[in-house]
Amino acid sequence: MRFIFLFLLFFSFSHAKTAYESGKILYMQKGCYSCHGTKLEGVHKYPYLANRAKGYMIYKLKQFRSKISDNQQQEMMIPFAVDLSDDDIENLATYINEFVAQESSEKYDDSYQIHGDGGS
């Protein structure tokens, strides 16, 4: 059952149409969200990525793919970037650069009014 679910999940993600959609799928598949957040906001000591310059992101991802980092913290990116193709890097950079947070349609209803004396 788990295999069927994973296959359907992969199949649905494999038919992306734009570079943005492909980058978003790759961002989720690679697990980038675990450190950089689902809204690219950065979690704990990890940097935010939302709307960063595309050229800069391409440069950094290609550096990581080449096993080059500026400091010890960045070294953890190397295993994630080693197998990225040029298209993958382009798509990720597009997603990061053009990121727009999706607003949830489900909002808390704070219009609830309490009537009565509040007693039990």
C-alpha positions in Angstrom: 0.0 0.0 0.0 2.8 2.4 0.9 4.5 1.6 -2.5 1.3 2.5 -4.4 1.0 5.8 -2.5 4.6 6.8 -3.1 4.3 5.8 -6.8 1.2 8.0 -7.2 2.9 10.9 -5.3 5.9 10.7 -7.5 3.8 10.3 -10.7 1.7 13.4 -9.8 4.9 15.4 -9.1 6.6 14.3 -12.3 4.3 16.2 -14.7 5.1 19.8 -13.7 4.6 22.3 -16.4 6.7 25.4 -15.5 10.1 25.9 -14.0 8.5 27.3 -10.9 6.3 24.2 -10.4 9.3 21.9 -11.1 11.4 23.8 -8.6 8.7 23.6 -6.0 8.4 19.9 -6.5 12.2 19.4 -6.3 12.3 21.6 -3.2 9.9 19.3 -1.5 11.4 16.0 -2.8 14.9 17.0 -1.7 13.7 17.9 1.8 14.8 21.5 1.6 11.8 22.5 3.7 13.2 20.7 6.7 15.8 23.3 7.2 14.6 26.3 5.1 10.9 25.9 5.9 7.9 25.3 3.7 7.6 29.1 3.1 11.3 29.4 2.5 11.5 31.5 5.7 14.5 29.7 7.2 14.2 27.6 10.4 16.4 28.2 13.4 19.9 29.1 12.2 19.3 28.2 8.6 18.9 31.1 6.2 15.7 32.2 4.5 15.5 31.6 0.8 12.3 33.4 -0.3 12.9 35.8 -3.2 16.7 35.6 -3.2 18.4 36.6 -6.4 18.2 33.9 -9.0 21.8 34.4 -10.2 23.1 34.1 -6.7 21.1 30.9 -6.0 22.4 29.3 -9.2 25.9 30.3 -8.3 25.6 28.8 -4.7 23.9 25.6 -5.8 26.6 25.0 -8.5 29.3 25.6 -5.9 27.7 23.1 -3.5 27.3 20.6 -6.4 31.1 21.1 -7.0 31.7 20.3 -3.3 32.8 23.9 -2.5 31.5 25.7 0.5 32.4 29.0 2.2 32.1 27.7 5.8 31.5 24.5 7.8 27.7 25.2 8.1 27.4 25.3 4.3 29.1 22.0 3.9 25.9 20.2 4.9 24.4 21.4 1.6 26.9 19.4 -0.5 25.1 16.0 -0.2 21.8 17.6 -1.2 23.3 19.4 -4.3 25.8 16.8 -5.6 23.3 15.0 -7.9 21.4 18.2 -9.2 21.4 18.7 -12.9 21.7 22.2 -14.5 18.0 22.1 -15.1 17.3 21.2 -11.5 19.4 24.1 -10.3 17.6 26.5 -12.8 14.2 25.3 -11.6 15.1 25.5 -7.9 16.5 29.0 -8.4 13.3 30.1 -10.3 11.1 28.7 -7.5 13.2 30.5 -4.8 13.4 33.8 -6.7 9.7 33.9 -7.6 8.3 32.4 -4.4 4.9 33.6 -3.4 3.4 32.2 -0.2 0.0 30.6 -0.7 -2.6 32.0 1.7 -4.6 29.4 3.5 -8.3 29.7 2.8 -9.0 28.3 6.2 -9.0 31.1 8.8 -9.9 31.2 12.4 -13.4 32.7 12.9 -13.0 35.2 15.7 -16.5 36.6 15.3 -17.9 34.1 17.8 -19.8 36.0 20.5 -20.5 34.7 23.9 -24.0 35.6 25.3 -25.1 35.2 28.8 -23.4 35.6 32.2 -20.6 33.1 31.4 -21.6 30.9 34.4 -22.0 27.2 34.4 
